[in-house]
Amino acid sequence: MERFGEYARVKREKQRISLRSLAGSLGLSAPYVSDIERGNRNPPERKTIVEWAKVIGEDPDMFARRAELDRRIVEVPVNYNPANTELAQMFARTIDGLTDTQRDQLKKIMEGKVNYE
């Protein structure tokens, strides 16, 4: 799957919307939007992504999902719970070493598709 920025640039150009015009519509600077399109910055917050999608005529939910999947760093709220903090830190330390099978197993657990009985 292509990176969010490249996808967003192609969709913007297809609609013949200039970088400066898009940036102005979003209340952002053209260099900032350009950095996102070139993959030099993370996508902005969801509210901005939804507005971006509307300006270029894309489905806001799909566009936002694509942006979320392109983030290099993800914050995880742990709500001051030491057990949650420990689990989040353990996951962060080991995620790059997971096999495809382990990732699939974790996804099933988190989606509630594992029956422990």
N, C-alpha and C positions, 0 to 999 in steps of 0.2 A: 504494500500500500504506500502511495506517495505521501510525503510529509505534508502536514497541514498547510504550511506556508506556500508551498508549490501549488497545491490544490486550490488554495484561495486566490493566488495570483492568476492561475489559468481561468478560473470562474469570473474573476473581475475583468480580465481582458476580453473574455468572450462576450461580456455585457457592454464592452467598450466604455468602461468607467475608468477614468484616470486615477492614478495613485493619489494625487493631490485631492481630487474630488471625494474619493472614498474616505481619506483621512479627515477631511473637513466635516463630512457627514457624521463621523464617529467622534469628533472632538479630539482627534489625535494628530500628531505631527506626521508628515509624509515620511521622514526618515525612520520613525518608529515603525510605521506600517511596512515600509520597505524591509526593515530588519526582520520583521516577522515573516514576510513572504520569502525572504532568502534563508530562513532557518537560523538566523543569528540571535533570535529572542524567542522565548516561550510565547504561546498564544496568550492574549489578555484574558481578563475575567469573563465569566459566562455572559453577564449582562451585555458586555461589549461585543462578544461573539454573536449573540442573538441579533443585535442591531446590524452587525456586519452582514449576516446572512440575509436580512431583510433588504439591505441596500443592493446586494448583488443578485437577489432573486433566488436564494437557496433555502431549503428547508432548515429552519433554525435548530431543531432538535438534532438532525443529522449533522449539521455543520458544527454544533457545539460538541457533539460526541466525538467527532473527528479531531477537534481541537484538544479535547481532554486526553485522548489517546496519544497525542503527540508531546505531552509534557514530559520533560526529563526528570523533574522533581515533583513529588506529590506530598502534600501535607496530610497527616492523619490525625484527626482529633482523638485524644485519648482520655479526655474528661477527668484529668487528675487521678486516674486509676493506675496504680503501679503495675498491676497485672497487664493492663492494656499497653502501657508504656513499654514494658519488657517485651511483649509479643511484637509490637510494632518495630522496636529496635532490632530484635532477632530477625524479623522478616527482612528489614532493610539490609542487614549484614549478609544475608544468605541468598537473596533473590537472584543474583546473577549466576549462582551455582546450581540453580534448580534445573532438573531435566524437564523435558516436555511432559512426561508422564506425571511428575510431581506437580507441575503447574496445573495440569488437568485435574488432578486429585484435589488440590486446594480449591480450585474454582468450584468443583462439585460440592465440597464441604460448605463453602461460603454461599452458594446458591441454595443450600438446603436440600440438595439432591442425593445426600448420603443417608441411608437408613442404618442406624446404629443398633437396631434390635436383632 
